[in-house]
């Protein structure tokens, strides 16, 4: 494998076990990747902490609650060590990357009746989770991974075509993480929670890391023109190249699909009793170069810098356009010009493709109109180079796929005159209309320019989106903390009569302490301690006749007052108001201690009053719950469909007022059951719960958009249509 110029390579004779000297560019990738994946791993650990706390909070027994708290404590104690080992593992992967054949096999042994045990079952369950993660990543980042593997293999001297290397392969990253968490003493359920969050926060966001690594190598001159072209043994028809935004079906299957379409069109002619035109002596058969020459005589549309997306997209009857063009040309021999069958099939196929394209809901209307302007140029391309249909890597096909893929998130509401993406697509269409003279290289050049433009825009959008996700997770966690504090305090205060001064201290002062304790629960009992203070304060305000209780009151109050003051000072509560509030609280506590008459206790007890009014409320609540159960059952099917939506999927919302907007699912925040959507620039546009989304889909106000390559979807649709006509 030849080594491209522009980069200093690893020493050819590095000794195993010795630290190798990394090229500057690889060192840059190592630093970028280590920092990026470490940040993502921190987000995963934060999510694990939240998940375990939520499970503990909702536990049905003390044993179960203790189990989750113990797991949470174990993860917190060893988290830094896991992160450090993972970072070191990443560094080692770059210094001595194993080939794909050397990737560690699953650690589970062959199970037999004698060896099967609970530990082996747990290992097997863990391995299945990692395997599923790797398989998904391989499928999702297929094109990007292959490009990166090819480029890395051209740098490392130990690599070859038979033994390629890629330090960032999903297998290696997952193996590094698995080894990093080996020391965690938690049960399989908690380990699976950790693995799930690693998948969601790290592996699912691997794309931006891989693309950045590819970009650094391309800039360094490492195979800058390499593009992923699938092989029959490596890809399947319809697989999507996420890097180039194109379908990379094997060439054999692509050509087979094109031949299949031609056979069906030929069968249609035979069924209609049409004889071969070459047998008719009165016809002059036109095709190939002669047909292209005739097409070049079509009048060019007047295209300056006006808005090409004005008006409605229209499908031209290309066959009729061509026939009229041919009939307008007089021949001296008197023969009537006619198309040969192959070129007529091509023309019909282009017409059917554009019918699909202009009826494709996944394209936003302005992008549809722009692409509709390319019918004549694409027809010229097809007549000149029939490989358009048989090669997924054809320049014109790649460009159309890239334009459609990039335009999926463009909404009618976007302002065209200030939108760089729309301006770029508009200019590309304009250049094709004005400059295409038969040189297919124009499409290659425009594709490369558009690809570089998208890379720049995507890098900016990815950074903004990452900040958006982090901000939303922080905001939602804060919101949940506030809701938890408010609900707990309302429940506690509703159980007893609380003086207004004390209510003010709890709701406007101590609630801040509880809020921070919820967010900063970095020690095992921080949150529970802040709740205990509220319970102790409310207990001290109640009358106590028992001697032991009164003695406990005397011991508890001084500590309670000290804890309250210390906590309020920690949250920087107003110093002047604090002394006044603490004085009021001391008076209330003293009065409560003096109140010991039983009659007064009965009069102040809210229990009897509450019981009288709670029964009808409970009945009313039950009715609401029954109605909610019916509603939930009706949307159960849609809940399943919502769960199938992955991060990175584009959707369209249809508002009640008729307005529509498109956005991408950026994050699923489990602890708040919240789905966060962003626009093309990575800015948040909406957030909804799983149930809200299911209701929106049920009402027809949420549509999941297809993101596959446009031409490939169009070809599939054409084949399906022809088969239905033939049956």
Secondary structure, 3 states (H helix, E strand, C coil): CCCCCCCCCCCCCCCCCCCCCCCHHHHHHHHHHHHHHHHHHHHHHHHHHHHHHHHHHCCCCHHHHHHHHHHHHHHHHHHHHHHHHHHHHHHHHHHCCCEHHHCCCCCCCCCCCCCCCHHHHHHHHHHHHHHHHHHHHHHHCHHHHHHHHHHHHCCCCCCCCCCCECCCCHHHHHHHHHHHCCCCCCCHHHHHHHHHHHHHHCHHHHHHHHHHHHHHHHHCCCCCCCCCCCCCCCCCCCCEECCCCEECCCHHHHHHHHHHHHHHHHHHHHHCCCCCHHHCCCEEEECHHHHHHHHCCCCCCCCCCCCCCCCCCCCCCHHHHHHHHHHCCCCCCCCEEEECHHHHHHHHHHHHHHHHHCCCCCCCHHHHHHHHCCHHHHHHHHHHCCHHHHCCCCHHHHHHHHHHHHHHHCCCCCCHHHCHHHHHHHHHHHHHHHHCCCCCHHHHHHHHHHHHHHHHHHHHHHHHHHHHHHHHHHHHHHHHHHHHHHHHHHHHHHCCCCCHHHHHHHHHHHHHHHHHHHHCCCCCCHHHHHHHHHHHHHHHHCCCCCHHHHHHHHHHHHHHHHHHHHHHHHCCCCHHHHHHHHHHHHHHHHHHHHCCCHHHHHHHCCHHHHHHHHHHHHHHHHHHHHHHHHHHHHCHHHHHHHHCCCCCCEEEEECCCCCEEEEEEEEEEHHHCEEEEECCCCCEEEEEEHHHHHHHHHCCCEEECCCCCHHHHHHHHHHHHHHHHHC
